[in-house]
Amino acid sequence: FFSSRRRHTRYIGDWSSDVCSSDLLHNQGLQGHAPNQGSNFGIMTNQYGLSLVLNSWDTLIIDWQYENQFYCVQRENLKPTTLTLSPLEREEIGTKAIMIKLSNSQALVIESRRRDKWSSGYNGFPGLPVGFYGLIVYKVDTTAKPLYGVEEPDGPDWKDSSTAYAYLIRNLNVDHGYINGAPQSGRIDLNFVMYEGESLTTNGIKISLVKSGDHDEVKIEKEN
């Protein structure tokens, strides 16, 4: 994780320090502004967001995670596999993401999200709602290089494609509604979040959140 003691000992929503952190990370080689520019789920998409972590793809790009904290597999080699994910917002050793290679330029990324250290709020900054948990799934395309981030449509206007290098996958089989984002942000479409007992199928891969507690037990398999 990239952290700034100054940022986290003051109001976390402070514009200057969070923007400074984001801009410095651009200089480290991160394109940023995706998945879903404006999303509350990461500092590179929203410096006012509810969770101020780097997503796992970005930490991979700048080598800020241990190699064994990612489970990687090619789609053609995928067999039914169950894994336990550690929430991205929590500082602990564990599997932080599942990455499924779809082609030489595309991958699916699966992350566990929680209200935890890097999303618990501070000095009036709300953080993720109390009790928040779930999986998010996004698709990465390394050939896509827009000049700036793309504010993806949500709700019924969502499209399973984007000109951005990454975008969140929406579960079309549920209707979870919305919750408020950070005060400076829009609402959050909760169909981008998977809960215990739910499954999502995309790009020939079925992803299931089998069990959830302190961690998420996730099953991945090819679509039948």
C-alpha positions in Angstrom: 0.0 0.0 0.0 1.0 3.6 -0.5 0.5 5.5 2.7 1.1 9.0 3.9 1.3 9.5 7.6 0.4 13.2 7.1 -2.7 12.2 5.2 -3.9 9.6 7.7 -3.3 11.7 10.8 -5.4 14.5 9.4 -8.8 14.6 7.6 -8.5 11.8 5.1 -10.7 13.6 2.7 -8.2 16.5 2.5 -8.0 17.3 -1.2 -4.4 18.4 -1.4 -2.8 15.4 0.3 -4.9 12.7 -1.4 -4.4 14.3 -4.8 -0.7 14.6 -4.1 -0.6 10.8 -3.3 -2.5 10.0 -6.5 -0.3 12.2 -8.7 2.9 10.8 -7.2 1.6 7.3 -8.1 1.1 8.4 -11.7 4.8 9.3 -11.7 5.5 5.7 -10.5 4.0 4.4 -13.7 0.3 4.0 -12.8 -2.2 5.1 -15.4 -5.0 5.3 -12.8 -8.5 6.6 -13.3 -9.8 3.0 -13.7 -11.7 0.8 -13.1 -14.6 3.2 -13.2 -13.3 6.8 -12.9 -15.0 8.3 -9.8 -15.4 4.9 -8.1 -15.4 5.0 -4.3 -13.3 1.8 -4.2 -9.8 3.2 -4.7 -7.5 6.3 -4.4 -6.6 6.2 -8.1 -10.2 6.7 -9.1 -11.5 9.0 -6.4 -9.3 10.8 -3.8 -12.6 11.5 -1.9 -13.7 7.9 -2.1 -14.8 5.6 0.7 -11.8 3.2 0.3 -8.3 4.7 -0.2 -6.4 1.6 -1.3 -4.7 0.8 -4.5 -6.4 -1.9 -6.4 -4.5 -5.1 -6.8 -3.8 -4.6 -10.5 -2.0 -1.3 -9.7 0.0 -2.9 -6.8 1.0 -5.6 -9.3 2.2 -3.0 -11.8 4.5 -1.2 -9.3 5.4 -4.4 -7.4 4.0 -3.4 -4.1 2.6 -6.8 -3.1 4.3 -10.1 -2.4 4.0 -12.4 -5.4 2.2 -15.1 -3.3 -0.6 -12.6 -2.6 -2.0 -13.1 -6.1 -3.5 -16.3 -7.4 -3.0 -16.3 -11.2 -4.3 -18.8 -13.7 -4.9 -18.9 -17.5 -8.6 -19.4 -18.5 -7.8 -22.5 -20.5 -6.1 -24.1 -17.5 -8.7 -23.2 -15.0 -10.2 -26.1 -13.0 -12.8 -25.7 -10.2 -10.9 -24.0 -7.4 -11.9 -22.6 -4.1 -9.7 -19.9 -2.5 -9.8 -17.6 0.6 -9.4 -13.9 -0.1 -8.1 -11.4 2.4 -9.8 -8.0 2.1 -7.8 -5.5 0.2 -8.4 -2.8 2.9 -6.8 -5.0 5.6 -3.1 -5.1 6.4 -2.4 -8.8 6.7 -0.6 -11.5 4.8 -3.0 -13.5 2.5 -4.3 -13.9 -1.0 -5.4 -10.4 -2.0 -6.6 -11.1 -5.5 -7.5 -13.7 -8.1 -6.3 -12.9 -11.6 -7.5 -14.9 -14.6 -5.6 -14.4 -17.8 -8.1 -14.2 -20.7 -5.6 -13.4 -23.5 -2.2 -11.7 -23.9 -3.8 -8.3 -23.1 -6.9 -9.1 -21.0 -7.5 -10.4 -17.5 -10.3 -10.7 -14.9 -9.4 -9.5 -11.4 -11.4 -10.5 -8.3 -11.0 -8.7 -5.0 -12.5 -8.9 -1.5 -13.6 -5.6 0.0 -14.4 -4.7 3.6 -14.7 -1.8 5.9 -11.3 -2.1 7.5 -8.2 -0.1 8.3 -8.0 1.7 4.9 -11.7 2.2 4.6 -13.0 2.8 8.1 -13.1 6.6 8.0 -11.4 9.2 10.1 -12.2 12.7 11.4 -15.6 12.9 9.7 -14.6 11.0 6.6 -17.2 8.2 6.4 -15.3 5.3 5.0 -17.3 2.3 3.7 -20.5 1.6 5.6 -20.3 -0.4 8.8 -20.7 -4.0 8.0 -19.8 -3.6 4.3 -18.4 -6.6 2.6 -18.3 -8.3 -0.7 -16.4 -9.1 -3.9 -15.8 -6.8 -6.8 -14.8 -8.1 -10.3 -13.2 -6.0 -13.0 -11.8 -6.7 -16.5 -8.4 -5.3 -17.5 -7.3 -4.6 -21.1 -3.7 -3.4 -21.3 -4.1 -2.2 -24.9 -6.7 0.4 -23.9 -5.0 3.8 -23.2 -7.5 6.6 -23.0 -6.1 10.1 -22.2 -8.2 10.2 -19.0 -10.5 7.9 -17.0 -13.9 7.0 -18.2 -17.0 7.6 -16.0 -18.7 4.3 -16.7 -22.5 4.1 -16.7 -24.2 2.1 -14.1 -27.7 0.7 -13.5 -29.5 -0.3 -16.7 -27.2 1.8 -18.8 -24.1 -0.3 -17.9 -22.3 -1.9 -20.9 -20.0 -4.9 -20.8 -17.2 -2.9 -22.6 -15.1 0.2 -22.1 -12.5 2.3 -23.7 -10.7 2.5 -20.3 -8.0 0.0 -19.4 -10.3 -1.5 -16.7 -14.0 -1.5 -15.8 -16.1 -3.1 -13.1 -18.3 -6.1 -14.0 -22.0 -5.6 -13.0 -24.0 -8.6 -11.8 -27.2 -8.7 -13.9 -28.8 -11.4 -11.9 -29.4 -9.3 -8.7 -30.9 -6.0 -7.7 -29.1 -4.6 -4.7 -29.9 -1.0 -5.3 -27.6 1.9 -4.3 -25.9 3.4 -1.3 -24.5 6.9 -1.0 -20.8 7.4 -1.8 -18.5 9.9 -0.2 -20.0 13.4 0.1 -18.2 14.6 -3.0 -19.1 11.5 -4.9 -22.1 10.0 -6.6 -24.0 7.0 -5.4 -22.7 3.4 -5.5 -24.4 0.8 -7.6 -24.3 -2.3 -5.4 -24.8 -4.6 -8.3 -21.0 -4.2 -8.8 -20.7 -6.0 -5.4 -21.2 -9.8 -4.9 -22.5 -11.1 -1.6 -22.5 -14.5 0.1 -24.3 -17.1 -1.9 -24.2 -15.2 -5.2 -22.5 -16.0 -8.5 -21.5 -14.0 -11.5 -20.6 -15.4 -14.9 -18.5 -13.4 -17.3 -16.0 -14.1 -20.1 -16.7 -17.8 -19.7 -15.8 -17.8 -16.0 -18.2 -18.5 -13.2 -17.3 -16.7 -9.9 -19.1 -17.6 -6.7 -18.9 -16.2 -3.2 -19.4 -19.4 -1.3 -18.9 -18.1 2.3 -18.1 -14.8 3.9 -16.9 -13.8 7.4 -13.6 -12.2 8.2 -12.5 -13.4 4.8 -14.2 -14.4 1.6 -14.3 -18.0 0.3 -14.4 -17.8 -3.5 -14.9 -20.5 -6.1 -13.8 -20.0 -9.7 -14.6 -22.4 -12.6 -15.3 -22.5 -16.3 -18.8 -21.8 -17.4 -20.7 -25.0 -18.1 
